[in-house]
């Protein structure tokens, strides 16, 4: 898959250094993988869920939520947000000013 907006992953690694390795694992697994369907993606990342048009992946033992738009037909992944569990629960991702 082609992960677009890798800069958001890098920024999240700086913001959440305790989960840096988990974010790197996710990024590398997505780049290596070729997922044609949500079911194939879920077979690799069991903690992925659909929330509206975005997919949400638990990262680092449920510490972070990575939200991405995945276009299976073109093989592209657009990282929209990387939030702490608390930020996600407060629905910070719905606020327009959050662009992590």
Buried (B, 14 or more C-beta within 10 A) or exposed (E): BEBBBBEBBBBBBEBBEEBBEBBEEBBEEBEEBEBEEBEEBBEEBEEBEEEEEBBBBBBBEEBBBBBBBBEBEEEBBBBBBBBBBEBBEEEBBEEEEBEB
